[in-house]
Amino acid sequence: MTFRALVVEKDTDGKTHAAIQTLSDDRLPAGDVTVAVEYSTVNYKDGLCLGPGGGLVRTYPHVPGIDLAGSVTASDDPRYAPGDKVVLTGWRVGEVHWGGYAETARVKADWLVPLPHGLTTRHAMAVGTAGLTAMLAIMALEDHGLAPARGEVLVTGAAGGVGSVATAILANLGYAVAAVTGRPEQAAYLHALGAGRIVPREDLAETVKRPLEAETWAGCVDAVGGAMLARVLGQMRYGGSVAAVGLSGGAALPATVIPFLLRGVNLLGIDSVMQPFESRRRAWDRIVRDLPMDRLEAMIQPATLADLPDLGKAILAGQQRGRVVVDVRA
């Protein structure tokens, strides 16, 4: 049996290049469950794995794709049987283990989650790691006291994958959402997802000498990090929390401890890669309940395997909007 996959290879001079290849099943890595992949998606890590690697890929040739959804075709684990619909996000699949940019994947059963009732495999990949991360961030904020009555919630990098899903879910839950973007042309898109107002990126892009500014935000889902996160910490309301999910603005945090000591601000780290099964199930159940499918549909950009090299470059350059859904069979 053979299958098509987007394979990344590295030349002797260290340069990588990606191309669609036809592979035999004996090339698949070890695993308990074989999946006929239907859809995948594009996250920031995928952009790295499609291109320079970013230190994520250990061996070449490599098949990227940190997310996948499809049907089980063979299983050595009693939890899954042929025909079962499944979703996989994280666990370093697509980084150190071959991933979802292929018609067939072989993975460990522990990495899978049954497709949530009420979602198609296509919509599951419209959510993907980005949407799962957004939901985990909102759940963490709620666990630390966030509620619609507390005030406005800030979403940075709002036109990206995490930001788009976070904006749609928060608005649907009744929160007043302020969406940060450096792309003014995305204002109508963000308002359609439920953002009440648009905050230009330049308003928050620079650090200030004052460790505290006016109390503005009840909560924040931050996908940017760096100087913007430091600035936001000083604008949080007393007892407010920031869920940190990304670092597109840099990994350094030029901040002081003053917001934590004088306002009781919480900085919550959000990881979706190694989340245990029950936490994943809880988040997926909340996604089905709290993310309107019409708003999710509005985020989708369809793609095929052939489109992925260019899409990988676009997401690294901050030019991707919403969620890409890759039909690996097309």
Order of alpha helices (4+ residues) and beta strands (2+ residues): beta-beta-beta-alpha-beta-beta-beta-beta-alpha-beta-alpha-beta-alpha-beta-beta-alpha-beta-alpha-beta-alpha-alpha-beta-alpha-beta
